[in-house]
Amino acid sequence: MAPRIGMRGLPKLAARPCANCSSRQVAWSLASTRNSRGVATTYLNKVREGEQRWAERAERVRSGELPHVWDVLEERGFIKDVAGNVDKIKETMLLKRIGGYVGIDPTADSMHLGHLLPFMALFWMWFHGHPAILLLGGSTARIGDPTDRLQSREILSNADISKNITKLHYQLTRLWANVVNLRDKYGYEADWAAKRGLLNNNMWLGKLTLYDFSKRLGRHMRLGPMLSRDTVKRKMTEGDGMSLGEFMYPLLQGWDFWHLYNKQGVQMQIGGSDQFGNIVSGIDVLKTVRQTEEAPHFKMPTDWQHEPFGFTVPLLTDSSGAKFGKSAGNAMWLDEFKTSPFELYGYFMRRPDDDLEKLLKLFTFMPLAEIRTLMAKHNEDPSKRVAHHHLAFEVLSLVYGSQRALQEAQQHQFRFGGELPAIVKEPSPESGIVTPNVAPRADIQLPYSIIDRSPAKILHACGLASSASAGQRLVVEQGAYVAAQPGQDRGLVPGNLSWTPMKMWFPGETSKFVIDDKLLILRKGKHNVRIIELVSDEEWKASGKVYPGEPYTGTVRRVVNKIKEEAAQSGEELSEKQIRRMLKEKKDAAAGHVANNPDIELPSNAELRQMRRRYTQK
């Protein structure tokens, strides 16, 4: 077993002459530090190997054997405005893995197509060996970014914040899984040192005290430059004014940049075209907090190799030039319940020919040479819409997985024609067609009285268990979870997403996990989530719906009630006892008919269960 040694002294070590001396000095320095977490020497060896691979890669880039990732981003049209010196950025990216991040606030319950642009730039950096982080703004969503807005954002309730964070978390998780598959499909090397992650800024902003914020940042920032920003001036003169929270929003976003810089080594922030002001403010915040460190042993270097940078991507507009987004009302959502995959595929099939090459560069990982070849083939006969199908297939592979993209491509060709890509027509293990991601969640409604039932019956009612007994086994094995903070009666903390294993507690105790008296979030396994909206029992009864295991709604009882209603409409009165006798006689007659005709093929148990499920849903 590898020895365990401390690590606090590692960032302050100076350059050393040789590998053997370096290893001994690192080990001695780390082992001499007390009260620190352990680090195995095998980990240090992997770090050293990663640095060696990066140095070799830099030489191949300098010699022209490999492209510089910044040149790749420029060629594909990702870079609009740059915060920093381009030459220094390129040189720094050769010397070290600078890492990048993109943030998104959960102000809606789904991402839209416009969010993919900065994500794609980040994924290209990750393909070329730089660490990459997707950041979910669990805390900043409580304020709302005022950029380019004259009216303040509507204040979100705790339930809305919790629902949005849950949905976006699983959307981003699925996106990362699909990006890994696409990286393998296009032959980019998997590098251990190129870390990837999905974080929530509530992890640190939720614990940030006003004292620390004021000491490290507040007393060093000047109001003049902040008041001179166009966003502030327009909102104060033309809009509804600016709250203190909106005024501080760029500072909080800058604190995110500082935290990722300090803890993850991230030096690059990527954002949409409207985020340049926030990125510049974030760089100023990072530098200010870095300079206000009072402890000498925690001070960080400030030379040009350690400078923070940022850039924005171009604005995604529709054919009329209008911005895509939820505010504009023309968003193409990445949630299949808001914009179906078929509709998203069709959106790209309707793009003008003049936009195809640009969109292929922005929304796919296809090499540029392959895109030029594809466009030449497309221009030979545009009616076949070869480039359209390639574009739509690649985007759906990114959002939903290539198996779902395959289904939608074949459906579109069947209905509208066109020529599909070869990998779609003849899928193979080498084609990149992979098993689709399981749908991360489903939104359902249940009556509020469901809370008074046992956890096992609630799991059965929401579809996470096939029966109450299966739900009980799931709870006993601790395979079911409720969104909550352990030990806190008020349930899920707004801005955060944490899970507590469900127990066989008494019926009614589930109510302490209900958010805003209307939302309950449950999970089975890793990705099977149900977001349950609780409605009044009167509203549920008026809807005519039933849930699995609902009392007095069994299949036989429902058939009996239906027959009784139909008889009453025709003026005939039948008692429940008479109807049940009639059903039994029909069942016996059917069984006798089958016994006298052995050639009759009976449905399987699975088919019968499917028929019952379909009837119950109706």
N, C-alpha and C positions, 0 to 999 in steps of 0.2 A: 504493500500500500504506500502511496506517495506521501512523504512527510508534509505536514501542514506548517505554513509560515505566515507571518503577518505581511500587510501590503501598504501600510500608510506611508512609508518612506519612498515608494516607487516613483511618484510624480516628480520628486525633487532630485533624482539621481542625475549626475552629469554624464557627458559622453565618455566612453571608455575605449581603450585601445584595441581589445581583442575579445573574441566570443567567450573564451574560457575565463578570462579575468572578469568579463561582464557577468557571467553566470554566478561566479563566486561572490562578487561584490553585491549583486542583486539579492542573492540568498542571505548573505550576512546582514545587509541593511534591513531586509524584511523581517528576518528572524529576531532582530534586536528590538523590534517595535512591540510593545505590549498593548493589551486591550484592543486588538484589531481582529477582524475576521480572517480565517485561514484561506490561503490560496495554494493549490497544489503546484508542484514544480512542473507537472505535465501541462498545466494551463500556461505557465510561463513559456514553456517550450513552444506551445501552439501560437502564442502571441509573437514570439521571435520568428517562427516560420512564416507567419502572416506578414510581418514587416519585411522579411526577405523576399517574399513573393511580390510585395508591392514595389520594392526597389527594382526587381527584375522587370516588372511590368512598366515602370517609368522609363527604363532604358529602351524598351521596345516601342513605347510611344514616341520618345525623342528621335529614334531612328526611323520613324514612319511606318514601322511594321504594324502597329495598332493605332487606331484613331484616338484622339483625346476626347473625353466625354463631353467637354464644353463645345468642341467643334461639332459633335454629333447633335447636341441640343440646338445649336445655331442652324445647322443644315436642315433640321426637321421643322424649324420655325417655332421653337418653344420660348425663345428668349425675347422679351419685349423691353423692359426697363431693368437696369442693373444697378444695385446698390453696392458699389465697390469698384476697385480697379480691375479690369478684365485680365490684364497681364499678370497681376499678383494672384488673382483667383486661379488662373490656369496653372501657374507655377506651384501654388499651394496644393492644388489637387494632384499634382505629380509627386510632391514630396510626402503626402500623407493622405490617409482616408479621412476626409473632412466630415463626412456625414451630412445628411440633409433631412428636413422635415417639412410636412405640410399639415396645417391645422384646419379643422372644420368644426364649427359650432352646431350642436344639435338643435337648431331653431325650427327644424321641420322633421317629420318622421321618415324622411328618405333623402338620399342624395339624388342629384340630377346630373344630366350629361355634362353640364359645365364644370362640375367638380372633377371630372376625369382628367381635364387638361393639366392642372398642376400635379395630379397624381402620376400621370404618364411621365412627366419630366423627372419626378422623384424615382420612378421605377427604372428609368434609363440610367440614372446615377447608380442605383443598386445593381443593375446588370453589369456595370463597369467597376464593381468592387467597393463602392462607398456605402457605409451604413445608412439605413433609411428608416424613418419613423413617421407613422400616421398618428396625428394627435387629435383626440376628441375633446372639444372644449366644454366639459361638464360644468365648469365654474363660469367661464366667460359667457356661456349661453344665458346665464341668469341676468346679464346686463344687456347683451346684444350689441353688435358692431354698428356704430352710427354712420359708417362710411357711405357716402353718396345717398344719404337719406335725409329728407326734410322732416319726416314724422318719426317719432320714437317707435321702436318695435313694441308690439303688444307683449305685456308681461305674461310669461308662461307660468302655468300652475305647476305644482310639484308633480302631479300626475302626468302632465304633458312632457315635462323634462325627463321624467323617468321612462316614459314610453319611447321618446325620441332617442334617448341614449341607448336603450336596449336594442332598438331597431338598427340604428347606425352602427353599433358595435358589431352586430352580426353581419351587416352588409360589408363592413370593412374587413372582417375576418374572412368572409367568402372571397372578397377581392384579392386579398393576399394569397389565399390558396390558389386561385386561378392564375395569378402572376407567376407563382412558382412553377406551375405547369407550363406556362408560355415561355418562361426562361429556359426550361428543359427542351421544349419543342424547337426553339430557335438556336439551341446549341451554345448558350452562354454558360460559362463555367461557374459552378457553385463554389463559393468561397466562404469558409468558416468565419473569417474576419469581417465579412460584409454582413453585419447583423441587421435584422429587421425587427420592427416592433409596432405595437398598437398601444398607445398610452392615453390616459385621461388626465387633463391638467387639474382636475379636482384633487388628485393625489397630493399635490403640493400647494396649490392656491387655497384649498380648503383648510390647510393648516397654517397658512401665512398670517402672522399677526400684524396688526396695524403698527406696532412698535418697530418690528423688523423692516416693514415696508417703508416707514417714514425715515428710519435711520440710514438704511442702505440706499434709498432711492429718492424719497419724497423731498428731503431737504436740499438735494443737489439739482433737482430739475427746476427750470425756470418757466414761468407762465407765458412769457412773451412768445417764444417759438411755438408753444402749444396753441396759443390763441390765434396765431397767424395762419394756422392750417385752414385750407379751403373748406374742409368738412365742417370745422367748428364755426367759421364765419358764416357760411351759408345756412347752417341749421339755426344759428342764433338770430340772423337777420331775416331769413325767408321762411324758416320752419317754425316748429313749436318750441324752440329753445333747446338747451342741452343740459341734461342732468349731470350731477357730479360723477355718477357711475359711467355714463357715456364719455365724459371728458377723460376719465382715467382708463378707459378701455385700452388705448394703445400702450399704456404703461403695464397693464396686466399681461397683454400679449407679449410685450417685451420681457416680462419676468419669465414667461414660458421659454422664450429663446435663451435667457440666462440659465434657467434650470437645465435645459437640454445640453447647453454648452458645457456647463459645470459637471454634470453627472454622466452625460453620454458622449461628450466630445463633438457635438453637432456644431458646425460653423456656417451652414447654409440654410436659409429659410426661403421657401418657394411659395408663391401665392398667386391669386388671380390678379388681373390687370388693375383692379380697384384697391389692391392691398399694398401698393408701393409706399404710401405714406406710413402705414402701420409697420412695414418692414424697416423703413429708415428709422422710425421711432424705436423699434425693437433693438436695432443695432446700437443706438445711443443709450438705451436702458442697459443693455448688456455691458457696454464699456463702463458705464457709471457704476453699476453694482460691482463689477470686477475691480475697479479702482478703489472702492470704499471698503475693501477687506482690511480689517485691522490686524488680524493675526499674521505675523510674518511667514509662518510655515504654511499658510493656506493661500498666500498670494500667488496669482497665476501670471505667466509670462504675457507680455503685451506687444511683442515684436510682430512684424508683418505676417509671419507664418501662422500666427494665432488670431488673426483678425476675423471677425464675423462678416459674412457676406449675405446677399440675397438677390433674388430677381423675380420678376413677374412674367406670367405667360400671357399671350394675347387673349382678347375677349372673344368668347364664342357667341356668334350672332346667327339669327335665322336669315332667310332669304331677303327679308325686308330691311335687314340691318339692325333689328331690335335685339337687345340682350336676352339671352336665355336665363331663366331663373323662376323661382316660385313667386317673386314679387311681380314679375312681368306677366305671370299667368300662362306662360308657354313652355313650361319646363317639361323635358322628357325625363321622367323619373326612372330611377334604377330599382324601383320596387315593383315586382310583377303584379301586385294588387292595385297599383296606381297607373302604371303604364305597362301593358302586357309585353312579354318578349316578342310576340308577333308584331305588335305595333312599333316597338323599337327597331326591329329588323326592317319594317316597312319604311320607317323614317329615313334610314340610310339608302334604301332602294329608290327613294324619291329625290335624292340630292342631284343638283345640276351637274352635268359632266365636267364643267369648268372647276368645280370644287373638289372633285374626287381625289386628285393627286395630293392636294393640301390635307384633306381629311385622312388619307392613308398614312401620311407622314406623322400626323398628330395622334391618331387613335389606334395605330397598329404598331407592332414590333417588326414588321417586314423590313428587310434590308432595302436601302434606297435603290440598288441595282435591280432588285426584284420588283419594286414598285414601278420603275421605268419600263421594264419588260411587260408588266401587267398593263400599264397604260397604253403601250404600243399595240398590244393585242386588243384592248378595249376599243381603241380608235379605229381598228379595222372593221368592226361591226358593232357600233354602240347599242344596237337593238338587243344584243345578247346580254348586255348589262353585266359583263364579267367582273369589272372593277367594283360595281355596286355590291355584288354578292360577296366578293372578297372582303370588302370593307365591313359590311353588316355581319358577316360570319366572325370576323376577328373581334369586333366590339362585343358581340354577344358571348364569345368565348371568354372574354375578359370579365364580363359582368356576371354571367350565369353559368359558365363552364361550357366546354366545347360540345358536350353531348346535347345540351339544350340548344345550342347554336345549330347543330346538325339537324335537329327536329324542325326548327323554324325555317332553316334554309330549304329543306325538302318541301315543307308546306307552302312556302312562297313560290317555289318553282312549279309546284302542282297547280297553284291557282293563277299565277301570273306569268309563268314562263321564265326565260333567261337561262344562262349557262352557269352551273354551279362550279366552284373550284374543284380541282381533281381530288383533293383530300376529303371533300364532302361526298363526292360521288363514290369513291372507293376508300372508305375509312380502313385504316390498318393500325397496328401498334406504333408504327413510325409516323403516322399522320398527325399525331398530337390530339386525337380524339380521346377524351378521358371521361371517366365516370362523373356525372354531374354532382355538384354539391347538394346536399340535402337542404330543402327549404328551411331557412333558419328560424322561422316563426310563423304563426298564423294568428290573426286577430279574430277574437270571437266575443260574443256576448253571452252572459249567463245571468239568471235572476239573483238578486242579493241574498235570497234565502239559502243559496248554495253554501254560503259561509258557515251555516249552522250544521253542515254535514261533516263527516269525518274526512281527514286528508285523503284517504284512499278513494272515497267516493267523489271527491273534488277532482282528483287526477283522472278518474274514469269519465266524469262529466265533460272535462275539457279535451279529452281525446289523447291524453298522455299515457293512458292505460286502457287495455282492452276490456277490463272488467274491474269490479271493486276488489275482488280477491287479487288480481294482478297489481292493482294499485297498492294494496296492503303489502305485497311482497316487495314492491319497488321502494316503499317507505322503509320497511324493515332493513333492506339492503343499502339504505342511504343513497339511492340512485335518483331521488327527486329533490328539487331545491326550490326555495322561494326567495325572491329578490328582497333582501333585507340586510341590515347590519346586525351581526350577532350580539345578542344581549340588549338590543334597543327595541323598546316597545313601539316606537313610532314608525317602524318599517324602513323602507329604502330611504337613505339620505339623498336629498335632491342633488343632482350633479354627479352622483357616484353609481357604480353598478357592482354590487357584491351579492353573494349567494349564501344562504344558510340551508343545510340539509333539513328536509322535513322530517318530523317525528310523528309517532302515533299519539299526538296530543288529543285532548278532548275536543269534541265538536264545538265549534264556536271560537276556539282559540286562534283560528286562522285570521280572524277579524283584525288582530293587531298588526297584520302585515298588509292590510288594505291601504292604498295610497289615496289621500284626499277623499276617502270614503267612496271610491268608485273604480279603482284599478288594482288588479292583482296580477303579478307576473310570476309564472312557474316555469321550471325547466326540468327536462329529463335528459340525463347524459350530458354531452357537451354542447350540442347545437339545437336540440329539439325544445323550442320555447313556445309558450302560449302567453299572449298578452290579453288578459280577460277584462273586459269592461262590464262592470256590474250595473244592471238596470233594476228598476223596481219590479216587484212581482206582478203588479198590475200591467206594466208595459210588456213584460215577458208573456203573460197570458194572452194579451191582445195581439201579439205578433204571431201566435199560432205555432211557434217553434217548440221543439222538445229537445232535451239533451239526453245523452246516454245515461241510463239509470234513474231518470226522473220518476218519482213516485206516481203511480196510477197512469202511466203512459206506455205500458207494455204493448207489444204488437197485437196480442189477442184482444186486450181491452180496447185498443184503438179500432180494431176491425169490428168489434161488437158495437161500439158507439157509432161507427160510420153506418153500419147496417140499420141500426135503430133510427138514425136521423133520416136515412133514405126511406125507410118504411113509414115514418111519421109524415113525410112530405107527400106520400101517396095515400095517406089516410088510414094506414094500417098500424096497429099498435102491437109491438112485439116486446116481450120481456127479455131481460138478459138471459134468463134460464132457457127460454125457447131458442134464442139465437145460438147459445153455446151448444144446445142439443143438435141444432141444424148443422153447425160446423163440424161436430163430432161425426154425424152421420155421413157428411161429405168426405171427411177424412178416411172413415172406414171403407166407404165405397171406393175411393181412390186406391187405398191399400189393396182391396180385393181385386181391382182391375189389374194392378201391377202384378199381383201374385198369379193371376190367370194368364198373363202375357209376359213371360220371362225375357222376351227380346227387347222390352222397353229399356232404354238407356236413361238411368236416373242421374240427376245432377249431383256433383260431388259436394262434400261438406263445405269446401271453400266457396263453391258457387252459391250454395244456400246462404252462407254467411254474407256474401256480397249482395245477394238479393234482399236479405233482411236489412242490411245497412242502407241500401238504396231506398227501400221503402221507408225506413225510419227518417232518413234525411228529407224525404218528401213531406 
